[in-house]
Structure formats: C-alpha cells, structure tokens
Amino acid sequence: MTDLRLGVLGYGLRGSLARTAHRPGAGSRVTALADHDTTARAAAAVAFPGALISGDHRKVVEAPDVDAIVVLTPDHTHAALACEALREGKPVFVEKPLGTSVEACDEILRTAHETGTRLYVGHNMRHMPVVRLMRDIIERGEIGTVKTVWVRHFVGYGGDWYFKDWHAERRYTTGLLLQKAAHDIDVLHWLANGCTRRVQALGDLMVYGDNPHRREPGEPKTDDWYTKDGHWPPHTQRDLNPVIDVEDVSLVNMRLDNGVLAAYQQCHFTPDYWRNYTVIGDAGRLENFGDGPGGAVKVWNARRSSYRGDADAEYPVPAVQDEGGHGGADPLLIDEFVRFVREGARTDTSPVAARMAVATGVGATQSLRDGGTPREVPGLDPELTAYFERGQTH
C-alpha cells in the first residue's frame, strides 16, 4: 500500500507530531508543509527532504500530491484552516483543542458534515497507556459504576511551555482550561462515559502575573527558552511573553449528563509534572500513581478500612515499544488517523467529545472570570451528533 501523503500546517511545538507521521514506506509521509516563520520552514526542509515547503498554507491545502491535511497551528486558527481543507475535500487532522470557542468547534463539525469529508481530532491522551489501563479496569467492572472523578494536574513546566509565547494570551487560547485542560476533560468524560452539562470554576493568575521579566513586544523567544531542570522556583523564570492574561491556578466542578460529579484542578506552582486521576465507583475506586512507565494504577474494592497503601489490585502502567510523544501515544494517534482516512469507521477519539471538552472549558473559563457563577454547557445539534456517532457516514 502506498503512503498516505500528508500536508502539514504549522511547524511549532507540535512539529514533533509531523515528524512522527513522517515514515516513508511505513504508511504515511509529509509531502508538503506551510509555516509563516522562516526558521520553522528551514527546520522543516531538513526534516522532510523533498517536501514542498511554503509560507502560504493554500499551496499545501491545494497541492495535488497531498491526500490529507494535518493542522498543527495555534489554537485560534484551527477553525478557518480546518474548514478550508474540508471544503477542498481533504480529510483533516486537527490538533486539540478543536477550537477556542463553541461556535468555532460547531463550524468545523458542520463543515465536515456538509462536505462529507473526514474529520479527526488529535486527543492523544486516549491512546496513553495509563488512560487505556484505567478505562480497561472500569470496563471490567472492578470499581462498579462510576460515580465521581477527580483529576489533579501538576504543571511543573508551565512557565516554559505556556507563558513564553501565544499560549499566555486569551485572544489566542481563551484560557488554559481549553489549551491544557481539554486533554483531561476529554479523558474524564471518556472514563465516566458522559459529558458535562453544568460547570462551575474558580481561578486566578497567581504564579506568573507579577513576574516583570518579560520580552518586549515583537521580540522572539530566546534560543534557550526551555530547560527541563532549571527555572525553579517559578519566580526565576525570565523572558516571559509580553502579555500574560490567562489563569495559572484553577479549580473546576462538573456535573455530567449521567449524574457523575467530577472535579479538575490545575496548578503551575508545583515542581512536578504529571496527572493524578481518582475514579470512584459504587463498588471501589482506582487511582494512578505516576502516568508513564514505572507508574501504577491501584484499585481498592474488597472491603472498608482506614488508610492502607497496599491496594487490593495493582497494575503497572505498560511500557511502550515506540516511546514517541505523550508516553507513546502520538504514534498510536497517527496510526488511527491514517487508518481512518483510508478505511473510515469509528475511532477512539471523537470530534463530538472534542467539542464537548472545549464547551466545558469555555463554560468553566467564563465561570472563573465572573467569580464562580455556574454555567450550562450547550449541547450539540443532534443531527451532527448522530452523524459522527455513525462514523461520519450520511
């Protein structure tokens, strides 16, 4: 079978996903790429020899030797670019979050429905081994019917990843409850088998709001902007984005459509970087300790007791042969996308679920910015829901 020829839009932080997808002779390869930044284009020319490299995305979208489009551009551009590619009749991969507003997400879904062109959303955490393990435990009934889910997100690298470029600005992201938390909201919905209908949140710009060490407007990031071991504690960060107006500490409460109660917390003060899930059912609970190889998911379901560190069952988080990005999830994400473009049928990721994660994040952001007033999360047009649940067939 010949390789699926991919046209990539954007070659920034998620350029790693394009490199993962470029595997000539093994199913897919990048044949064209567009980015407005000259440095990014130069790096792409090295990474993808022989590919068309352009500053004009239209040359990629319209290229005859491109079978599908991969959108890896900043969040606020997803809707316009995805819809343009869908109207061109080319299947589209959109990096999460699907959009920065409910309206933008719905525009993408409507366009995919109207054109009949396949749409895929890159919620790679559904392919992370720790998430698959937790879902398998729940599906086996080891904790009974899920009743509540708690998620704590410790964002130790926040200053580097989210406060040195466009991620720090509301006009580009709406807030980190979309850019960052859309991952976890989507996973939470998947584990609980429901979607948020009512949300309430509190939050603040506590970590980086008072840091005066910012670049001048128009000044690019320094070459050494990221370091895994340095920049601790957070106030030692330097060369931050000129504008910072997204919250870096947040607390979110959710009521799902199936009655499940859930909570999400995000904090950028913390030195460690991982996610902790607690899922409680009517016959037990599970909790992950670490979210990559070397971690484990523990289950307590045999009896009542006071605190006991020894669980009734303990499952190691599986190691992966291909490390890739996100604990080996990115190669699996690309595998599913390529199969979906070629064969269709349902996928583990879901455009409807991606839209509901954004809608929940938008409602939570609105709530925290007006002091915690609850918000109703708008549902999706039932016709669109049915279309995507059928695997995008009319």
Summary of the structure (lengths in Angstrom):
residues: 394
radius of gyration: 20.8
end to end distance: 27.1
largest distance: 65.1
contacts: 1359
relative contact order: 0.16
helix: 35%
strand: 23%
